[in-house]
Amino acid sequence: MTPVTKRFAALGAAALLAVGAGLGLAQARSTPAEAPLTYVQAGRLLADPASGTVEAERTLVIQGGKVVRIEAGYTTAPGAKVIALHDSFVLPGLIDSHVHLTGEQGPNSQLEEFTKTKSDLALDGAWNGMKTLRAGFTTVADLGAPNESIFALRDAIRSGRIPGPRIIASGAAISVHGGHGDPGNGMPEALVPVFRGTAVCSGADDCRRAVREQIRAGADIIKITATGGVLSQTAAGLAKQFTDDELRAIVETAHAMGRKVTAHAHGGDGVNAFLKAGGDSIEHGTYLDAESIKLFKSGGGYLVPTLMAGDFVAREAAKPNTFFTPAQRDKALLAGPRMLDMARRAWAGGVKIAFGTDTGVSAHGDNAGEFALLVRAGMSPIDAIRSATVWAAEHFGLSDQIGSLAPGKQADLIAVRGDPLADVTVLTRVSFVMKGGVVYTSE
């Protein structure tokens, strides 16, 4: 090493030491010994929807994104931030168990399958995620989106790089070749290999592979399309599409790798076969029957009714100038009008319900419209709220983190002006949203 080289090496080492020391000092200065306190003063508080107890004049003490304690009266402390919601009804942040953040049905939906990149879809998801969060939904399950788009969005929100609801993501739904969820449906033959990913399978062993691929890619939950679907570009009906062997292979593989499995299912044959295979929950359930109800109750599975989706497709299909294709229209006219009665029968039969909308079929941000439909199906307002809080949290195994407001849980809460226990539509007009201790909406 020449003298000049040695000099530059020494200078470089000194510079690195100085930078390191500076970073350490900056970190020490920017990391407080204790996170600041926030006192949220609630005029009325439904901290635990399971109990249904509403308390007047309560204060939630929040620190580090979590609830520390709940105090009687309007309290505060020196130096603490105070949020006065004295004229509001406060309850836990809402959970939507079925959304599609990266898209939304409309006249251009088919064209966008060709023109939008996965980067476009991730950015659309961020935009729709903010609409959803501002509507009071602090946690969502995204059940069917390109892996790269939704996992990137989930991780960016989780790390605090962008705002949005907490996302439980399945990524691509596992489908049989040619079934609902196969991206190759309706595509020119030359483009099928381009659009069809690793989640499409045939045969038990191949379906095991598909599950493992989804988990490797980052799936929090496995979603399958157990039956035909309304919006797929094929006239293949709404009945069962996987074999019993394939269903068992999927469920066994997912459970062995620590993932729950939920199934899109309209036809009663698909609903029952999936529940018999040990599946954890059903999305839609349009043609469920008495046997389905027995299987739900014996296995402890959840039903996610997605009544807004049924309402939307029925109305859109009935329009003379609908943007649905003929195959979509025919299936929508069959399935859409049946879903409210399905939910009524399931609820009366004692099936556990988790709130879910299939938003992306209907418009993002309108998720709370599901509450009125659940009440029309026979649920009381408090039970409808439970379906979007404590029951949805249990459905995802997250009761220790979300669904109610208690010490140690996430500081996810919303406020409305009015009483949602008297008029559940009040929840479509959320005036305050906090997720993880951060305020996103305050009117």
DRENDO-1510 file (C-alpha; in Angstrom, 1 decimal, always signed):
<recs>
REC; n; res; u; v; w
REC; 1; MET; +0.0; +0.0; +0.0 .
REC; 2; THR; +1.4; +3.4; -1.0 .
REC; 3; PRO; +1.6; +6.3; +1.5 .
REC; 4; VAL; -1.2; +8.0; -0.4 .
REC; 5; THR; -3.4; +4.9; -0.3 .
REC; 6; LYS; -2.7; +4.5; +3.4 .
REC; 7; ARG; -3.7; +8.1; +4.0 .
REC; 8; PHE; -7.0; +7.7; +2.2 .
REC; 9; ALA; -7.7; +4.4; +4.1 .
REC; 10; ALA; -7.0; +6.1; +7.4 .
REC; 11; LEU; -9.3; +9.0; +6.4 .
REC; 12; GLY; -12.0; +6.6; +5.3 .
REC; 13; ALA; -11.8; +4.7; +8.6 .
REC; 14; ALA; -12.0; +7.9; +10.6 .
REC; 15; ALA; -15.0; +9.1; +8.5 .
REC; 16; LEU; -16.8; +5.8; +9.1 .
REC; 17; LEU; -16.2; +6.0; +12.8 .
REC; 18; ALA; -17.5; +9.6; +12.8 .
REC; 19; VAL; -20.6; +8.7; +10.8 .
REC; 20; GLY; -21.2; +5.7; +13.1 .
REC; 21; ALA; -20.8; +7.9; +16.2 .
REC; 22; GLY; -23.1; +10.5; +14.7 .
REC; 23; LEU; -25.8; +7.9; +13.9 .
REC; 24; GLY; -25.6; +6.5; +17.3 .
REC; 25; LEU; -25.9; +9.9; +18.9 .
REC; 26; ALA; -28.8; +10.8; +16.6 .
REC; 27; GLN; -30.5; +7.5; +17.4 .
REC; 28; ALA; -30.1; +8.1; +21.2 .
REC; 29; ARG; -31.5; +11.5; +20.9 .
REC; 30; SER; -34.5; +10.4; +18.7 .
REC; 31; THR; -35.4; +7.4; +20.9 .
REC; 32; PRO; -37.4; +8.6; +23.9 .
REC; 33; ALA; -37.1; +6.6; +27.1 .
REC; 34; GLU; -40.9; +6.3; +27.1 .
REC; 35; ALA; -43.4; +6.8; +24.3 .
REC; 36; PRO; -45.8; +9.7; +24.8 .
REC; 37; LEU; -49.3; +9.1; +26.2 .
REC; 38; THR; -52.6; +9.9; +24.4 .
REC; 39; TYR; -55.9; +10.2; +26.3 .
REC; 40; VAL; -59.0; +9.6; +24.2 .
REC; 41; GLN; -62.0; +10.9; +26.1 .
REC; 42; ALA; -65.2; +9.1; +24.9 .
REC; 43; GLY; -68.7; +10.3; +25.6 .
REC; 44; ARG; -69.9; +6.7; +25.2 .
REC; 45; LEU; -67.7; +3.7; +24.9 .
REC; 46; LEU; -68.4; +0.1; +23.7 .
REC; 47; ALA; -65.0; -1.3; +24.6 .
REC; 48; ASP; -66.0; -5.0; +24.4 .
REC; 49; PRO; -68.8; -5.8; +21.9 .
REC; 50; ALA; -69.0; -9.3; +23.3 .
REC; 51; SER; -70.5; -7.9; +26.5 .
REC; 52; GLY; -72.6; -5.2; +24.7 .
REC; 53; THR; -72.0; -2.9; +27.7 .
REC; 54; VAL; -71.9; +0.8; +26.8 .
REC; 55; GLU; -70.2; +3.0; +29.4 .
REC; 56; ALA; -70.5; +6.8; +29.6 .
REC; 57; GLU; -67.6; +9.2; +30.0 .
REC; 58; ARG; -64.6; +6.9; +29.8 .
REC; 59; THR; -61.0; +7.7; +28.8 .
REC; 60; LEU; -58.7; +5.3; +26.9 .
REC; 61; VAL; -55.1; +5.8; +27.8 .
REC; 62; ILE; -52.9; +4.9; +24.8 .
REC; 63; GLN; -49.1; +4.5; +24.5 .
REC; 64; GLY; -46.9; +2.9; +21.9 .
REC; 65; GLY; -49.9; +2.1; +19.7 .
REC; 66; LYS; -51.7; +0.0; +22.3 .
REC; 67; VAL; -54.3; +0.5; +25.0 .
REC; 68; VAL; -52.7; +0.9; +28.4 .
REC; 69; ARG; -55.9; +1.2; +30.5 .
REC; 70; ILE; -59.4; +2.5; +30.5 .
REC; 71; GLU; -60.3; +5.1; +33.2 .
REC; 72; ALA; -63.6; +6.4; +34.5 .
REC; 73; GLY; -64.4; +10.0; +33.7 .
REC; 74; TYR; -62.5; +12.4; +31.4 .
REC; 75; THR; -58.9; +12.1; +32.6 .
REC; 76; THR; -55.6; +13.4; +31.4 .
REC; 77; ALA; -52.0; +13.8; +32.6 .
REC; 78; PRO; -49.3; +16.5; +32.3 .
REC; 79; GLY; -47.8; +16.6; +28.8 .
REC; 80; ALA; -50.2; +14.0; +27.4 .
REC; 81; LYS; -52.1; +14.5; +24.1 .
REC; 82; VAL; -55.9; +14.7; +24.6 .
REC; 83; ILE; -58.5; +13.8; +22.0 .
REC; 84; ALA; -61.9; +14.9; +23.1 .
REC; 85; LEU; -64.7; +12.8; +21.7 .
REC; 86; HIS; -67.3; +13.8; +24.3 .
REC; 87; ASP; -70.2; +13.9; +21.8 .
REC; 88; SER; -69.3; +10.6; +20.2 .
REC; 89; PHE; -69.9; +6.9; +20.4 .
REC; 90; VAL; -66.5; +5.1; +20.4 .
REC; 91; LEU; -66.0; +1.4; +19.6 .
REC; 92; PRO; -63.2; -0.9; +18.3 .
REC; 93; GLY; -61.9; -0.5; +14.8 .
REC; 94; LEU; -63.9; -2.6; +12.3 .
REC; 95; ILE; -62.7; -5.8; +10.5 .
REC; 96; ASP; -63.8; -6.7; +7.0 .
REC; 97; SER; -63.0; -10.4; +6.4 .
REC; 98; HIS; -63.3; -10.3; +2.6 .
REC; 99; VAL; -62.0; -7.5; +0.3 .
REC; 100; HIS; -60.1; -7.1; -2.9 .
REC; 101; LEU; -58.1; -3.9; -2.5 .
REC; 102; THR; -56.3; -3.9; -5.9 .
REC; 103; GLY; -59.4; -3.7; -8.1 .
REC; 104; GLU; -63.0; -2.6; -8.4 .
REC; 105; GLN; -65.7; -3.8; -10.8 .
REC; 106; GLY; -66.7; -1.4; -13.5 .
REC; 107; PRO; -67.2; -1.0; -17.3 .
REC; 108; ASN; -63.4; -1.1; -17.8 .
REC; 109; SER; -62.6; -4.1; -15.6 .
REC; 110; GLN; -61.9; -6.5; -18.5 .
REC; 111; LEU; -59.7; -4.0; -20.3 .
REC; 112; GLU; -57.7; -3.3; -17.2 .
REC; 113; GLU; -56.8; -7.0; -16.9 .
REC; 114; PHE; -54.5; -6.3; -19.9 .
REC; 115; THR; -53.5; -2.6; -19.4 .
REC; 116; LYS; -52.7; -2.5; -15.7 .
REC; 117; THR; -49.4; -3.8; -14.4 .
REC; 118; LYS; -48.9; -5.4; -10.9 .
REC; 119; SER; -47.3; -2.1; -9.9 .
REC; 120; ASP; -50.4; -0.2; -11.0 .
REC; 121; LEU; -52.5; -2.7; -8.9 .
REC; 122; ALA; -50.4; -2.1; -5.8 .
REC; 123; LEU; -50.9; +1.6; -6.1 .
REC; 124; ASP; -54.6; +1.2; -6.7 .
REC; 125; GLY; -54.6; -1.0; -3.5 .
REC; 126; ALA; -52.9; +1.8; -1.5 .
REC; 127; TRP; -55.5; +4.3; -2.7 .
REC; 128; ASN; -58.4; +1.9; -1.9 .
REC; 129; GLY; -56.8; +0.9; +1.4 .
REC; 130; MET; -57.0; +4.5; +2.5 .
REC; 131; LYS; -60.7; +4.8; +1.5 .
REC; 132; THR; -61.3; +1.6; +3.6 .
REC; 133; LEU; -59.3; +2.8; +6.6 .
REC; 134; ARG; -61.1; +6.2; +6.6 .
REC; 135; ALA; -64.4; +4.3; +6.5 .
REC; 136; GLY; -63.5; +2.8; +9.9 .
REC; 137; PHE; -62.0; -0.6; +8.8 .
REC; 138; THR; -58.7; -0.9; +10.5 .
REC; 139; THR; -58.1; -4.5; +9.6 .
REC; 140; VAL; -59.1; -6.4; +6.4 .
REC; 141; ALA; -58.5; -9.8; +4.8 .
REC; 142; ASP; -57.6; -9.4; +1.1 .
REC; 143; LEU; -58.7; -12.7; -0.5 .
REC; 144; GLY; -57.5; -12.8; -4.1 .
REC; 145; ALA; -55.0; -10.4; -5.6 .
REC; 146; PRO; -51.7; -10.8; -7.5 .
REC; 147; ASN; -49.1; -12.0; -5.0 .
REC; 148; GLU; -46.5; -9.3; -5.8 .
REC; 149; SER; -49.1; -6.5; -5.5 .
REC; 150; ILE; -50.9; -7.4; -2.3 .
REC; 151; PHE; -47.9; -8.7; -0.4 .
REC; 152; ALA; -45.9; -5.6; -1.1 .
REC; 153; LEU; -48.8; -3.4; +0.0 .
REC; 154; ARG; -49.3; -5.4; +3.1 .
REC; 155; ASP; -45.7; -5.2; +4.1 .
REC; 156; ALA; -45.4; -1.5; +3.4 .
REC; 157; ILE; -48.4; -0.8; +5.6 .
REC; 158; ARG; -47.1; -3.1; +8.3 .
REC; 159; SER; -43.7; -1.4; +8.4 .
REC; 160; GLY; -45.3; +2.1; +8.6 .
REC; 161; ARG; -44.0; +3.3; +5.2 .
REC; 162; ILE; -47.6; +4.0; +3.9 .
REC; 163; PRO; -50.9; +4.4; +5.6 .
REC; 164; GLY; -53.6; +1.8; +5.3 .
REC; 165; PRO; -55.6; -0.9; +7.1 .
REC; 166; ARG; -53.8; -3.9; +8.6 .
REC; 167; ILE; -53.9; -6.6; +5.9 .
REC; 168; ILE; -54.3; -10.3; +6.2 .
REC; 169; ALA; -53.5; -11.5; +2.6 .
REC; 170; SER; -54.0; -14.7; +0.7 .
REC; 171; GLY; -52.5; -13.5; -2.5 .
REC; 172; ALA; -53.8; -15.5; -5.5 .
REC; 173; ALA; -56.7; -17.8; -4.8 .
REC; 174; ILE; -56.1; -21.5; -5.5 .
REC; 175; SER; -58.2; -22.7; -8.4 .
REC; 176; VAL; -58.6; -25.7; -10.7 .
REC; 177; HIS; -57.7; -25.3; -14.3 .
REC; 178; GLY; -60.6; -23.6; -16.0 .
REC; 179; GLY; -62.4; -23.0; -12.7 .
REC; 180; HIS; -63.4; -19.8; -11.0 .
REC; 181; GLY; -60.2; -17.9; -10.2 .
REC; 182; ASP; -58.2; -19.3; -13.1 .
REC; 183; PRO; -56.8; -16.1; -14.7 .
REC; 184; GLY; -56.7; -17.9; -18.1 .
REC; 185; ASN; -60.5; -17.8; -18.4 .
REC; 186; GLY; -61.6; -15.6; -21.3 .
REC; 187; MET; -58.0; -15.0; -22.4 .
REC; 188; PRO; -56.6; -15.6; -25.9 .
REC; 189; GLU; -54.8; -18.9; -25.9 .
REC; 190; ALA; -51.4; -17.3; -26.4 .
REC; 191; LEU; -51.8; -15.2; -23.2 .
REC; 192; VAL; -52.9; -18.0; -20.9 .
REC; 193; PRO; -49.3; -18.9; -19.8 .
REC; 194; VAL; -48.7; -15.2; -19.2 .
REC; 195; PHE; -51.6; -14.6; -16.9 .
REC; 196; ARG; -51.9; -18.0; -15.2 .
REC; 197; GLY; -49.7; -18.3; -12.1 .
REC; 198; THR; -48.7; -21.1; -9.8 .
REC; 199; ALA; -52.0; -21.1; -7.9 .
REC; 200; VAL; -53.9; -23.1; -10.5 .
REC; 201; CYS; -53.8; -26.8; -10.0 .
REC; 202; SER; -55.3; -30.2; -10.9 .
REC; 203; GLY; -55.0; -33.3; -8.8 .
REC; 204; ALA; -54.3; -33.7; -5.1 .
REC; 205; ASP; -50.5; -33.6; -5.4 .
REC; 206; ASP; -50.5; -30.6; -7.7 .
REC; 207; CYS; -52.9; -28.8; -5.3 .
REC; 208; ARG; -50.5; -29.5; -2.4 .
REC; 209; ARG; -47.8; -27.9; -4.5 .
REC; 210; ALA; -50.0; -24.8; -5.1 .
REC; 211; VAL; -50.6; -24.4; -1.3 .
REC; 212; ARG; -46.9; -24.6; -0.6 .
REC; 213; GLU; -46.1; -22.1; -3.3 .
REC; 214; GLN; -48.6; -19.6; -1.9 .
REC; 215; ILE; -47.2; -20.0; +1.6 .
REC; 216; ARG; -43.6; -19.6; +0.2 .
REC; 217; ALA; -44.7; -16.4; -1.6 .
REC; 218; GLY; -46.0; -15.0; +1.7 .
REC; 219; ALA; -49.7; -15.9; +2.1 .
REC; 220; ASP; -51.1; -15.3; +5.6 .
REC; 221; ILE; -54.2; -17.4; +4.8 .
REC; 222; ILE; -55.1; -19.8; +2.0 .
REC; 223; LYS; -58.1; -19.0; -0.2 .
REC; 224; ILE; -59.5; -21.4; -2.6 .
REC; 225; THR; -62.4; -21.3; -5.1 .
REC; 226; ALA; -64.3; -24.4; -4.2 .
REC; 227; THR; -67.1; -23.7; -6.7 .
REC; 228; GLY; -67.8; -21.7; -9.7 .
REC; 229; GLY; -68.2; -17.9; -9.3 .
REC; 230; VAL; -70.4; -15.2; -10.6 .
REC; 231; LEU; -67.7; -12.9; -12.1 .
REC; 232; SER; -65.4; -15.5; -13.8 .
REC; 233; GLN; -65.4; -15.3; -17.6 .
REC; 234; THR; -66.8; -18.8; -18.1 .
REC; 235; ALA; -70.3; -20.3; -18.2 .
REC; 236; ALA; -69.3; -23.2; -15.8 .
REC; 237; GLY; -72.0; -22.7; -13.3 .
REC; 238; LEU; -71.8; -22.3; -9.5 .
REC; 239; ALA; -71.3; -25.9; -8.4 .
REC; 240; LYS; -68.4; -27.7; -6.9 .
REC; 241; GLN; -65.2; -27.6; -8.9 .
REC; 242; PHE; -62.5; -29.4; -6.8 .
REC; 243; THR; -62.6; -33.1; -6.1 .
REC; 244; ASP; -62.8; -34.4; -2.5 .
REC; 245; ASP; -59.2; -35.6; -2.7 .
REC; 246; GLU; -58.0; -32.1; -3.8 .
REC; 247; LEU; -59.9; -30.4; -1.0 .
REC; 248; ARG; -58.5; -32.7; +1.6 .
REC; 249; ALA; -55.0; -32.2; +0.2 .
REC; 250; ILE; -55.3; -28.4; +0.3 .
REC; 251; VAL; -56.7; -28.3; +3.9 .
REC; 252; GLU; -54.2; -30.8; +5.3 .
REC; 253; THR; -51.2; -29.1; +3.6 .
REC; 254; ALA; -52.3; -25.6; +4.8 .
REC; 255; HIS; -53.0; -26.7; +8.3 .
REC; 256; ALA; -49.6; -28.5; +8.5 .
REC; 257; MET; -47.9; -25.3; +7.6 .
REC; 258; GLY; -49.9; -23.1; +10.1 .
REC; 259; ARG; -52.4; -21.5; +7.7 .
REC; 260; LYS; -56.2; -21.4; +7.8 .
REC; 261; VAL; -58.1; -22.1; +4.7 .
REC; 262; THR; -61.2; -20.3; +3.5 .
REC; 263; ALA; -63.3; -21.2; +0.4 .
REC; 264; HIS; -65.2; -19.1; -2.0 .
REC; 265; ALA; -68.3; -21.4; -2.4 .
REC; 266; HIS; -71.7; -20.8; -3.8 .
REC; 267; GLY; -73.1; -24.3; -4.6 .
REC; 268; GLY; -74.2; -26.3; -1.6 .
REC; 269; ASP; -72.2; -29.3; -2.8 .
REC; 270; GLY; -69.0; -27.3; -2.7 .
REC; 271; VAL; -69.8; -25.8; +0.7 .
REC; 272; ASN; -70.4; -29.2; +2.2 .
REC; 273; ALA; -67.4; -30.9; +0.6 .
REC; 274; PHE; -65.1; -28.2; +1.8 .
REC; 275; LEU; -66.4; -28.3; +5.4 .
REC; 276; LYS; -66.2; -32.1; +5.5 .
REC; 277; ALA; -62.6; -31.7; +4.4 .
REC; 278; GLY; -61.9; -29.6; +7.5 .
REC; 279; GLY; -62.0; -26.2; +6.0 .
REC; 280; ASP; -62.1; -23.2; +8.3 .
REC; 281; SER; -64.6; -20.8; +6.7 .
REC; 282; ILE; -66.9; -20.2; +3.7 .
REC; 283; GLU; -67.1; -17.0; +1.7 .
REC; 284; HIS; -70.6; -16.4; +0.2 .
REC; 285; GLY; -72.4; -19.7; +0.9 .
REC; 286; THR; -75.3; -18.9; -1.4 .
REC; 287; TYR; -76.8; -22.4; -1.8 .
REC; 288; LEU; -76.0; -23.7; +1.7 .
REC; 289; ASP; -78.5; -26.2; +3.0 .
REC; 290; ALA; -79.5; -27.9; +6.3 .
REC; 291; GLU; -76.5; -30.2; +6.0 .
REC; 292; SER; -74.3; -27.2; +5.6 .
REC; 293; ILE; -75.6; -25.7; +8.8 .
REC; 294; LYS; -74.9; -28.9; +10.7 .
REC; 295; LEU; -71.4; -29.0; +9.3 .
REC; 296; PHE; -70.7; -25.4; +10.3 .
REC; 297; LYS; -71.9; -26.0; +13.8 .
REC; 298; SER; -70.1; -29.3; +14.3 .
REC; 299; GLY; -66.8; -28.1; +12.9 .
REC; 300; GLY; -66.9; -24.5; +14.3 .
REC; 301; GLY; -66.4; -22.9; +10.9 .
REC; 302; TYR; -67.3; -19.3; +10.1 .
REC; 303; LEU; -69.6; -18.0; +7.3 .
REC; 304; VAL; -68.7; -14.7; +5.7 .
REC; 305; PRO; -71.9; -13.9; +3.8 .
REC; 306; THR; -70.7; -10.9; +1.6 .
REC; 307; LEU; -74.3; -9.6; +1.2 .
REC; 308; MET; -73.1; -6.4; -0.4 .
REC; 309; ALA; -71.6; -8.4; -3.3 .
REC; 310; GLY; -74.9; -10.3; -3.8 .
REC; 311; ASP; -76.9; -7.0; -3.7 .
REC; 312; PHE; -74.5; -5.4; -6.2 .
REC; 313; VAL; -74.4; -8.1; -8.8 .
REC; 314; ALA; -78.1; -8.6; -8.7 .
REC; 315; ARG; -78.7; -4.9; -9.4 .
REC; 316; GLU; -76.0; -4.6; -12.0 .
REC; 317; ALA; -77.2; -7.7; -13.9 .
REC; 318; ALA; -80.7; -6.4; -14.0 .
REC; 319; LYS; -79.7; -3.3; -15.9 .
REC; 320; PRO; -80.5; -3.4; -19.7 .
REC; 321; ASN; -77.0; -1.8; -20.3 .
REC; 322; THR; -75.1; -3.8; -17.8 .
REC; 323; PHE; -71.3; -4.1; -18.2 .
REC; 324; PHE; -71.4; -7.8; -17.2 .
REC; 325; THR; -70.7; -10.4; -19.9 .
REC; 326; PRO; -73.6; -12.8; -20.7 .
REC; 327; ALA; -72.0; -15.5; -18.5 .
REC; 328; GLN; -71.6; -13.1; -15.6 .
REC; 329; ARG; -75.1; -11.7; -16.0 .
REC; 330; ASP; -76.8; -15.1; -16.0 .
REC; 331; LYS; -74.9; -16.3; -12.9 .
REC; 332; ALA; -75.5; -13.0; -11.1 .
REC; 333; LEU; -79.3; -13.2; -11.7 .
REC; 334; LEU; -79.2; -16.7; -10.2 .
REC; 335; ALA; -77.0; -16.1; -7.1 .
REC; 336; GLY; -77.4; -12.4; -6.1 .
REC; 337; PRO; -81.1; -12.4; -5.0 .
REC; 338; ARG; -80.6; -15.6; -2.9 .
REC; 339; MET; -77.9; -14.4; -0.6 .
REC; 340; LEU; -80.0; -12.4; +1.9 .
REC; 341; ASP; -82.2; -15.4; +2.6 .
REC; 342; MET; -79.1; -17.6; +2.8 .
REC; 343; ALA; -77.7; -15.4; +5.6 .
REC; 344; ARG; -81.1; -15.4; +7.3 .
REC; 345; ARG; -81.3; -19.2; +7.4 .
REC; 346; ALA; -77.7; -19.6; +8.5 .
REC; 347; TRP; -78.0; -17.1; +11.4 .
REC; 348; ALA; -81.3; -18.6; +12.5 .
REC; 349; GLY; -79.6; -22.0; +12.4 .
REC; 350; GLY; -76.8; -20.9; +14.8 .
REC; 351; VAL; -73.9; -20.5; +12.3 .
REC; 352; LYS; -71.1; -18.3; +13.3 .
REC; 353; ILE; -70.9; -15.1; +11.2 .
REC; 354; ALA; -67.9; -13.0; +10.4 .
REC; 355; PHE; -68.4; -9.6; +8.7 .
REC; 356; GLY; -67.2; -9.5; +5.1 .
REC; 357; THR; -68.2; -7.6; +2.0 .
REC; 358; ASP; -66.2; -8.8; -1.0 .
REC; 359; THR; -65.6; -5.1; -1.6 .
REC; 360; GLY; -64.0; -4.6; -4.9 .
REC; 361; VAL; -67.1; -6.0; -6.3 .
REC; 362; SER; -68.9; -3.0; -4.8 .
REC; 363; ALA; -67.1; +0.3; -4.2 .
REC; 364; HIS; -64.2; +0.6; -1.7 .
REC; 365; GLY; -65.1; +2.8; +1.2 .
REC; 366; ASP; -68.7; +1.7; +1.2 .
REC; 367; ASN; -68.0; -1.4; +3.3 .
REC; 368; ALA; -70.2; -0.4; +6.2 .
REC; 369; GLY; -73.3; -0.8; +4.0 .
REC; 370; GLU; -73.1; -4.5; +4.9 .
REC; 371; PHE; -74.3; -3.8; +8.5 .
REC; 372; ALA; -77.9; -2.9; +7.3 .
REC; 373; LEU; -78.0; -6.0; +5.1 .
REC; 374; LEU; -77.0; -8.2; +8.1 .
REC; 375; VAL; -79.8; -6.6; +10.2 .
REC; 376; ARG; -82.2; -7.3; +7.4 .
REC; 377; ALA; -81.1; -10.9; +7.5 .
REC; 378; GLY; -82.2; -11.1; +11.2 .
REC; 379; MET; -79.1; -10.0; +13.2 .
REC; 380; SER; -79.5; -7.3; +15.9 .
REC; 381; PRO; -77.3; -4.2; +15.5 .
REC; 382; ILE; -75.0; -5.4; +18.4 .
REC; 383; ASP; -74.6; -8.8; +16.8 .
REC; 384; ALA; -73.8; -7.2; +13.4 .
REC; 385; ILE; -71.1; -5.1; +15.2 .
REC; 386; ARG; -69.8; -8.3; +16.9 .
REC; 387; SER; -69.4; -9.9; +13.5 .
REC; 388; ALA; -67.1; -7.0; +12.5 .
REC; 389; THR; -65.1; -6.9; +15.8 .
REC; 390; VAL; -64.9; -9.8; +18.3 .
REC; 391; TRP; -66.2; -12.5; +16.0 .
REC; 392; ALA; -64.0; -11.5; +13.0 .
REC; 393; ALA; -61.0; -11.3; +15.3 .
REC; 394; GLU; -61.7; -14.8; +16.5 .
REC; 395; HIS; -62.2; -16.0; +12.9 .
REC; 396; PHE; -58.6; -15.0; +12.2 .
REC; 397; GLY; -57.1; -16.1; +15.5 .
REC; 398; LEU; -56.3; -12.5; +16.4 .
REC; 399; SER; -58.5; -12.0; +19.5 .
REC; 400; ASP; -55.5; -11.2; +21.6 .
REC; 401; GLN; -54.7; -8.2; +19.4 .
REC; 402; ILE; -57.8; -6.7; +17.8 .
REC; 403; GLY; -61.6; -6.8; +18.0 .
REC; 404; SER; -62.1; -5.1; +21.4 .
REC; 405; LEU; -60.4; -2.4; +23.4 .
REC; 406; ALA; -58.5; -3.7; +26.4 .
REC; 407; PRO; -55.1; -3.3; +28.0 .
REC; 408; GLY; -52.4; -4.7; +25.7 .
REC; 409; LYS; -54.5; -4.7; +22.6 .
REC; 410; GLN; -54.0; -2.5; +19.5 .
REC; 411; ALA; -55.3; +1.0; +19.8 .
REC; 412; ASP; -57.7; +0.6; +16.9 .
REC; 413; LEU; -60.8; +2.6; +17.5 .
REC; 414; ILE; -63.5; +4.6; +15.6 .
REC; 415; ALA; -66.1; +7.1; +16.6 .
REC; 416; VAL; -69.5; +8.0; +15.2 .
REC; 417; ARG; -72.1; +10.6; +16.2 .
REC; 418; GLY; -75.2; +8.7; +17.0 .
REC; 419; ASP; -76.0; +5.3; +18.5 .
REC; 420; PRO; -75.2; +2.3; +16.2 .
REC; 421; LEU; -77.0; +0.0; +18.6 .
REC; 422; ALA; -80.2; +1.9; +17.7 .
REC; 423; ASP; -79.4; +2.7; +14.1 .
REC; 424; VAL; -76.7; +0.5; +12.6 .
REC; 425; THR; -76.5; +2.7; +9.5 .
REC; 426; VAL; -74.7; +5.3; +11.7 .
REC; 427; LEU; -71.6; +3.2; +11.0 .
REC; 428; THR; -71.6; +4.4; +7.4 .
REC; 429; ARG; -70.7; +7.9; +8.7 .
REC; 430; VAL; -67.5; +7.4; +10.7 .
REC; 431; SER; -66.1; +10.7; +12.1 .
REC; 432; PHE; -62.9; +9.5; +13.8 .
REC; 433; VAL; -60.4; +6.7; +13.0 .
REC; 434; MET; -57.4; +5.6; +15.0 .
REC; 435; LYS; -55.3; +2.6; +14.1 .
REC; 436; GLY; -52.3; +1.5; +16.2 .
REC; 437; GLY; -52.5; +4.8; +18.1 .
REC; 438; VAL; -52.3; +6.9; +14.9 .
REC; 439; VAL; -55.2; +9.2; +13.9 .
REC; 440; TYR; -56.2; +8.9; +10.3 .
REC; 441; THR; -59.7; +10.6; +10.3 .
REC; 442; SER; -60.8; +13.3; +12.7 .
REC; 443; GLU; -63.9; +15.5; +11.8 .
</recs>
